[in-house]
Amino acid sequence: MNAFGFVPLILIFPILGLLINLNFGRKMNEKWIGVVACGAAALSFGVAVGTLITLLRVPQGGEVVLWEWLRIGTLEVSIALKVDALSTTMILVVTGVGTLIHIYAVGYMHGDPRFARFFVYFNLFLVAMLILVLADNYLLL
């Protein structure tokens, strides 16, 4: 079993946050929209801290293959996440600072008619940044 098998949760939490706010944001008040968006970012940060702890036990890092994307002859391209010291540092920065910015934005965006849409895009941006730093190959990047 891969020691880093939980790493996809770093991406799944913000995706869930954006899907919840996308589908139910019009029915929720600002408080709950903010709780969902900030909670998703904070949960990703928690998993990033867990990744750091695991990386201290397994310093060579690892790769988490999500699925095989393309196979042409001997060329195999997979959707995979690379976990090493650099990517772990970057996911800690992206999720940590992203969570703080989410919290700040709840107050900053208060009263805006597109409050829910903003946090949908914000969680989407967080996912995009995380894919950028976790991508195992140039095609995924």
Buried (B, 14 or more C-beta within 10 A) or exposed (E): EEBBEBBBBBBBBBBBBBBBBBEEBEEBEBEBBBBBBBBBBBBBBBBBBBBBEBBEEEEEBBBBEBEEBEEEEEEEBBBBBBBBEEBBBBBBEBBBEBBBBBBEBBEEBEEEEEBBBBBBBBBBBBBEBBBEBBBBEEEBE
